[in-house]
Amino acid sequence: MKTSIKIGDKIYQIEIAETSNGLKVLVNNKEYFFTKNELGELSSVEGFKSSLKETEIISGARIEKEIKSPLAGVISAVMVKKGEEIKPGQKVVTLISMKMENEIISEGYGKIKEVKVKENQFVNSGDILIVLE
């Protein structure tokens, strides 16, 4: 579904699409992902998204160069390996922080160049977890 909304003097172009595990919402070409929790309710994953060092727009798809840890914690699982192709919304790493599991997801498309972490490794906020080609 595509639409536009005017708030004050600003017009927002919005596109909403269902994904296998929730929704992808595009607002003025910026992607936001929402996943379903155990109860089937939509919840934003914005707070647990990775930081991007560099992005490019190619045919409307975002290409990540690095996936960084959004917070300090211990890696409990690495779901990807070198050479693997990833897509938006794909889980790449699980991080335990403050006794909670946080799934780190890809914000865009890419191919894994290097996995810089392993299970049981401590990482700080901003540490590079995955490098993409």
Secondary structure, DSSP 8 states (H G I E B T S, - for coil): -EEEEEETTEEEEEEEEEETTEEEEEETTEEEEEEE-TTS-EEE-GGG----S-EEEETTEEEESEEE-SS-EEEEEE---TT-EE-TT-EEEEEEETTEEEEEE-SSBEEEEEE---TT-EE-TT-EEEEE-
